[in-house]
Amino acid sequence: MSRNKTYDPYDTFKKYSDQWEKQINDMIHLWTNNREFVQFSRMNSDAHARFLEMLRKNQELLASQLNFPTKSDVANIAKLSLQTEEKIDSLEEQIWKLQDSVDSSNKEIESIVDVSSDIIKLTKRLKTELTKTKKELAETKEMRSELQEVKGELADIHSLKEEIAILKELMITTNDVEAEEKQEQQRELALTNSK
């Protein structure tokens, strides 16, 4: 059997490209591996940097004259928008906290209103009881003054009773004395009649 190799164009292309890459790398290495090239490239990069700085300044000057935003303006705007979003987020959190505190305050106020309405009812009840107590106190004072009058009258009646008892005793003694006198008179009369 014979070995037949088929022609592969990609394999050939790969071999040529590998050789070409190696030659180009060697050539670049030769060009860049010396001091003059490094100094020349440094000089060119410095000049290029100065040119870019000058171009940036000119662009900013032109943009400010034409009122166009520059790259730094857009970057600043992006930073400001991020800061604004962060502030808005913090404000939203504060609003939520405030809303929660307002809700809790409303609940506390409702409980205070309930308690105050209970206190008002109790105060009204106490007020009516106070007026009743005042009326009862006034009635008690009247009764006390009446009782004082009755007590005075009772004291008068008691002294009158004592006086009546004394008078009774006097009358009894007077009656006894008169009876004795009558008996004596009757005895005297009987003695004078018997004589």
Rosetta blueprint (number, residue, H / E / L):
1 M L
2 S L
3 R L
4 N L
5 K L
6 T L
7 Y L
8 D L
9 P H
10 Y H
11 D H
12 T H
13 F H
14 K H
15 K H
16 Y H
17 S H
18 D H
19 Q H
20 W H
21 E H
22 K H
23 Q H
24 I H
25 N H
26 D H
27 M H
28 I H
29 H H
30 L H
31 W H
32 T H
33 N L
34 N L
35 R H
36 E H
37 F H
38 V H
39 Q H
40 F H
41 S H
42 R H
43 M H
44 N H
45 S H
46 D H
47 A H
48 H H
49 A H
50 R H
51 F H
52 L H
53 E H
54 M H
55 L H
56 R H
57 K H
58 N H
59 Q H
60 E H
61 L H
62 L H
63 A H
64 S H
65 Q H
66 L H
67 N L
68 F L
69 P L
70 T L
71 K H
72 S H
73 D H
74 V H
75 A H
76 N H
77 I H
78 A H
79 K H
80 L H
81 S H
82 L H
83 Q H
84 T H
85 E H
86 E H
87 K H
88 I H
89 D H
90 S H
91 L H
92 E H
93 E H
94 Q H
95 I H
96 W H
97 K H
98 L H
99 Q H
100 D H
101 S H
102 V H
103 D H
104 S H
105 S H
106 N H
107 K H
108 E H
109 I H
110 E H
111 S H
112 I H
113 V H
114 D H
115 V H
116 S H
117 S H
118 D H
119 I H
120 I H
121 K H
122 L H
123 T H
124 K H
125 R H
126 L H
127 K H
128 T H
129 E H
130 L H
131 T H
132 K H
133 T H
134 K H
135 K H
136 E H
137 L H
138 A H
139 E H
140 T H
141 K H
142 E H
143 M H
144 R H
145 S H
146 E H
147 L H
148 Q H
149 E H
150 V H
151 K H
152 G H
153 E H
154 L H
155 A H
156 D H
157 I H
158 H H
159 S H
160 L H
161 K H
162 E H
163 E H
164 I H
165 A H
166 I H
167 L H
168 K H
169 E H
170 L H
171 M H
172 I H
173 T H
174 T H
175 N H
176 D H
177 V H
178 E H
179 A H
180 E H
181 E H
182 K H
183 Q H
184 E H
185 Q H
186 Q H
187 R H
188 E H
189 L H
190 A H
191 L H
192 T H
193 N H
194 S H
195 K L
